[in-house]
């Protein structure tokens, strides 16, 4: 039996456009209907079609963030600090006419995509009860414990 949570992907995709729904659904295990145990796309060809690469990188990012939010076990509940690396690579390695794009332009494009995906994740996850957000709840407990420890040390 899979330890991955069963999420209501149909409900999560309500209000999404077609591309957004495809990105969210890429996180779904086609056999069980639950959240996949591994990222949807292992290899992304950054030299080919930019839209296809961006779709795959976006799907991997959304999957990783959903795992962080809704899985309550290792390794999925560790901080997803590298989740957006695939998105950044797409913008930084593009070469046009022997020129690489300006760093500021790449950073702005990457930030724009990441913000749109974060809004999509928030919208998709908002249809689920907070009690399903096991990963977030665990990290919340860590933060609260740290605050309590710091207060105790400060006040003796």
Secondary structure, DSSP 8 states (H G I E B T S, - for coil): ---S----HHHHTTT--HHHHHHHHTTB-TTTSSB-SS-S-S---TTS-HHHHHHHHHHHHHHHHHHHHH--STTTTS--TTTTHHHHHHHHS-EETTEE--HHHHHHHHHHHHHHHHHHHHHHHTTS-GGG-HHHHHHHHHHHHHHHHHHHHHH-
